[in-house]
């Protein structure tokens, strides 16, 4: 059956270094013309997603921060959110600062007035600075967590590091907090265009956060059953939606854990999304 809703990841899926290709954009337009709802589901914040949202003229809900936020795609208005418990945010921040990492507190921006609170004055990677400048991120820098007015709007606590320095930190945080936190750590898809180093990410969320959880809510409110939902992705935070959707599509470059739960494969970023959508519309 033709899906009624298609969810599409950004990094490593829809986005290339040159943005959204004409091929993929045309396929998204064709899906909409066929009456299919297209939902962007990304680990990025809304402001960091504009380079994809604007070219495809996205409207309606979009999933951000790996499922922690649901926004109106055109305006950035927050529709739903899952904040991380303040005690957990403090514990993760304290551990990361103990190891000398600058902490990134991702905010529900319309409520907090900024995209990130950055904790620590240590030097951050050139890739992080490049990323913030590229996306015109509104970040506020402070020395101590106590300088942040409130943690009530924090949806993710994270950091970046060059190489694999975060591995043992992840283990320590997990051992201390157990099921009170959802931890994700992986190598960044986008290589630093400044230094050429591979950048590793660590992100901590409320345990209930998942792209699929938000996607299921969107579908349910529109009377769309799981079997009529398709999801296209490549990374660790796509496992839930690719595995649970009626048709899960893994990109050519996908993490093995995504491939393991997918129903089918498609090509690389730039053409893979368009090819997958065309097959879905053809009921293949």
C-alpha positions as CSV (number, residue, x, y, z in Angstrom):
1,X,0.0,0.0,0.0
2,X,1.1,3.6,-0.6
3,X,2.0,5.2,2.7
4,X,0.0,8.1,4.1
5,X,3.0,9.6,6.0
6,X,6.7,9.6,5.2
7,X,9.2,10.6,7.8
8,X,12.7,11.6,6.6
9,X,15.9,12.1,8.6
10,X,18.3,14.9,7.6
11,X,22.0,14.3,8.2
12,X,23.2,11.3,6.2
13,X,19.8,11.0,4.6
14,X,18.2,14.1,3.0
15,X,21.0,16.6,3.4
16,X,24.2,16.6,1.4
17,X,27.1,19.0,1.7
18,X,25.3,21.0,-0.9
19,X,22.0,20.9,0.8
20,X,18.9,19.2,-0.5
21,X,19.3,18.0,-4.1
22,X,16.8,18.8,-6.9
23,X,16.1,15.1,-7.3
24,X,15.1,14.7,-3.6
25,X,13.1,17.9,-3.6
26,X,11.1,16.8,-6.6
27,X,10.3,13.5,-5.1
28,X,9.1,15.2,-1.9
29,X,6.9,17.5,-4.0
30,X,5.5,14.4,-5.8
31,X,4.7,12.8,-2.5
32,X,2.7,15.8,-1.3
33,X,0.9,16.1,-4.6
34,X,-0.1,12.4,-4.1
35,X,-1.6,13.4,-0.7
36,X,1.2,12.0,1.4
37,X,2.2,13.9,4.5
38,X,6.0,14.4,4.7
39,X,7.6,14.9,8.2
40,X,11.2,15.8,8.8
41,X,12.5,13.9,11.8
42,X,16.0,15.0,12.9
43,X,18.4,15.2,15.7
44,X,19.0,18.9,15.0
45,X,17.1,21.8,16.5
46,X,14.6,23.7,14.5
47,X,17.0,26.6,13.7
48,X,19.8,24.1,12.7
49,X,17.3,22.4,10.3
50,X,16.3,25.5,8.3
51,X,18.8,24.7,5.5
52,X,16.5,21.7,4.7
53,X,13.1,23.0,5.9
54,X,13.2,26.1,3.7
55,X,14.2,24.5,0.4
56,X,11.4,21.9,0.6
57,X,9.0,24.5,1.9
58,X,8.1,22.4,4.9
59,X,4.9,23.0,6.8
60,X,3.1,21.1,9.5
61,X,4.9,19.3,12.3
62,X,8.6,18.5,12.3
63,X,10.4,16.3,14.8
64,X,13.6,17.9,16.3
65,X,16.2,17.0,18.9
66,X,15.8,13.3,18.2
67,X,12.2,13.3,19.3
68,X,12.5,15.6,22.3
69,X,10.8,18.5,20.4
70,X,7.9,18.8,18.0
71,X,7.7,22.1,16.1
72,X,5.6,23.7,13.5
73,X,8.1,23.5,10.6
74,X,7.4,26.9,9.1
75,X,7.6,29.0,12.2
76,X,9.5,27.0,14.9
77,X,6.6,27.2,17.3
78,X,6.9,24.4,19.9
79,X,4.0,22.0,19.8
80,X,5.3,19.4,22.3
81,X,8.5,18.7,24.2
82,X,10.2,16.2,26.5
83,X,12.6,18.0,28.9
84,X,15.4,16.2,30.7
85,X,14.9,16.1,34.5
86,X,16.9,18.9,36.2
87,X,18.7,16.5,38.5
88,X,19.8,14.4,35.5
89,X,20.9,17.5,33.7
90,X,23.0,18.5,36.7
91,X,24.6,15.1,37.0
92,X,25.5,14.8,33.3
93,X,26.8,18.3,33.2
94,X,28.9,17.8,36.3
95,X,30.5,14.6,34.9
96,X,31.3,16.2,31.6
97,X,32.8,19.3,33.2
98,X,34.9,17.0,35.4
99,X,36.5,15.6,32.3
100,X,37.0,19.1,30.8
101,X,34.3,19.1,28.2
102,X,32.2,22.2,27.3
103,X,28.6,21.2,27.9
104,X,25.9,22.0,25.3
105,X,22.4,22.4,26.9
106,X,19.9,22.4,24.0
107,X,16.9,24.4,24.9
108,X,13.2,24.7,23.9
109,X,14.2,27.9,22.2
110,X,10.8,29.7,22.0
111,X,10.6,29.4,25.8
112,X,14.2,29.8,26.8
113,X,15.1,32.6,24.4
114,X,18.2,30.8,23.0
115,X,19.1,27.6,21.3
116,X,21.9,26.6,23.6
117,X,23.4,27.4,27.0
118,X,27.1,26.5,26.7
119,X,28.7,25.6,30.1
120,X,32.5,26.2,30.4
121,X,35.0,28.5,29.0
122,X,37.4,25.8,27.7
123,X,38.2,25.7,24.0
124,X,35.6,23.9,21.9
125,X,36.4,22.1,18.7
126,X,36.7,24.2,15.5
127,X,33.9,22.0,14.1
128,X,31.5,23.2,16.9
129,X,32.3,26.9,16.2
130,X,32.0,26.3,12.5
131,X,28.6,24.6,13.0
132,X,27.3,27.5,15.2
133,X,28.4,30.1,12.7
134,X,27.0,28.2,9.7
135,X,23.5,27.9,11.3
136,X,23.5,31.2,13.1
137,X,22.9,29.4,16.4
138,X,21.9,31.6,19.3
139,X,24.2,30.3,22.1
140,X,24.9,31.8,25.5
141,X,28.2,31.0,27.2
142,X,28.6,30.9,30.9
143,X,31.3,29.5,33.2
144,X,29.1,27.5,35.6
145,X,25.8,25.6,35.4
146,X,24.6,27.8,38.3
147,X,24.8,30.8,35.9
148,X,21.9,29.3,33.8
149,X,18.6,30.9,35.0
150,X,16.6,27.7,34.8
151,X,17.0,24.1,33.5
152,X,13.2,23.8,32.9
153,X,13.6,24.2,29.1
154,X,16.5,21.9,28.6
155,X,15.7,19.0,26.2
156,X,19.2,17.6,25.7
157,X,22.6,17.7,27.5
158,X,25.6,17.0,25.3
159,X,29.1,17.7,24.2
160,X,31.5,17.1,21.3
161,X,35.0,15.8,21.3
162,X,37.7,14.9,18.7
163,X,38.4,11.2,18.5
164,X,37.0,8.6,20.9
165,X,37.6,10.5,24.2
166,X,33.9,10.2,25.2
167,X,33.7,6.4,25.4
168,X,34.7,6.1,29.1
169,X,32.6,9.1,30.0
170,X,29.5,7.5,28.6
171,X,30.2,4.4,30.7
172,X,30.5,6.5,33.9
173,X,27.4,8.5,33.3
174,X,25.4,5.3,32.4
175,X,26.6,3.6,35.5
176,X,25.7,6.5,37.7
177,X,22.2,7.3,36.3
178,X,21.0,3.9,34.9
179,X,17.5,4.1,33.3
180,X,17.0,7.7,34.4
181,X,18.8,8.9,31.2
182,X,18.9,7.9,27.5
183,X,22.5,8.2,26.3
184,X,23.5,8.3,22.6
185,X,27.1,8.6,21.4
186,X,28.4,8.3,17.9
187,X,30.7,9.7,15.3
188,X,29.3,12.8,13.6
189,X,28.2,12.3,10.0
190,X,29.5,15.7,8.9
191,X,33.3,15.9,9.1
192,X,34.8,19.1,10.3
193,X,35.5,21.3,7.3
194,X,37.9,23.2,9.4
195,X,40.3,20.6,10.8
196,X,39.4,17.4,9.0
197,X,39.1,15.6,12.4
198,X,36.3,13.2,13.0
199,X,34.0,14.6,15.7
200,X,32.2,12.4,18.3
201,X,29.0,13.4,19.9
202,X,27.5,12.5,23.3
203,X,23.8,13.3,23.9
204,X,21.7,12.7,27.0
205,X,17.9,12.8,26.9
206,X,14.8,11.9,29.0
207,X,14.4,8.1,28.7
208,X,11.1,8.5,26.8
209,X,12.6,10.4,23.9
210,X,12.6,8.7,20.5
211,X,11.7,9.9,17.0
212,X,9.2,7.1,16.7
213,X,7.3,8.2,19.8
214,X,6.7,11.6,18.3
215,X,6.0,10.2,14.9
216,X,3.5,7.7,16.3
217,X,1.6,10.6,17.9
218,X,1.5,12.6,14.7
219,X,0.2,9.6,12.8
220,X,-2.4,8.8,15.5
221,X,-3.8,12.3,15.5
222,X,-4.4,12.0,11.7
223,X,-5.8,8.5,11.9
224,X,-2.9,7.0,10.2
225,X,-2.0,3.4,11.2
226,X,1.5,2.2,11.7
227,X,1.3,0.2,8.5
228,X,0.7,3.4,6.5
229,X,3.8,5.1,7.9
230,X,7.2,5.0,6.1
231,X,10.5,6.2,7.6
232,X,13.8,6.8,5.9
233,X,17.0,7.2,8.0
234,X,20.6,6.2,8.6
235,X,21.7,6.8,12.1
236,X,21.4,5.6,15.7
237,X,18.5,7.9,16.5
238,X,16.6,6.5,13.5
239,X,16.5,2.9,14.7
240,X,13.2,3.3,16.5
241,X,11.3,4.9,13.6
242,X,12.8,2.8,10.9
243,X,12.2,-0.4,12.9
244,X,8.6,0.5,13.9
245,X,7.3,2.1,10.8
246,X,5.2,0.0,8.4
247,X,8.0,0.4,5.8
248,X,11.4,1.2,7.2
249,X,14.0,2.3,4.7
250,X,17.8,2.4,5.5
251,X,20.1,4.6,3.5
252,X,23.1,3.0,1.7
253,X,25.4,4.5,4.3
254,X,23.3,3.6,7.3
255,X,24.5,2.3,10.6
256,X,24.3,-1.5,10.8
257,X,21.8,-1.2,13.6
258,X,19.4,0.7,11.2
259,X,20.0,-1.8,8.4
260,X,19.2,-4.6,10.8
261,X,15.6,-3.3,11.4
262,X,14.9,-1.9,7.9
263,X,12.5,-3.5,5.4
264,X,14.5,-2.2,2.4
265,X,17.6,-0.3,1.4
266,X,18.0,2.8,-0.8
267,X,20.9,4.7,-2.3
268,X,23.2,7.4,-0.8
269,X,22.3,11.0,0.2
270,X,21.4,13.1,-2.8
271,X,19.5,10.4,-4.6
272,X,18.5,7.8,-2.0
273,X,15.5,9.7,-0.5
274,X,14.1,10.5,-4.0
275,X,14.5,6.9,-5.1
276,X,12.9,5.6,-2.0
277,X,9.9,7.9,-2.3
278,X,9.3,7.0,-5.9
279,X,9.3,3.3,-5.0
280,X,6.8,4.0,-2.1
281,X,4.5,6.0,-4.4
282,X,4.6,3.1,-6.9
283,X,3.5,0.7,-4.2
284,X,6.6,-1.3,-4.7
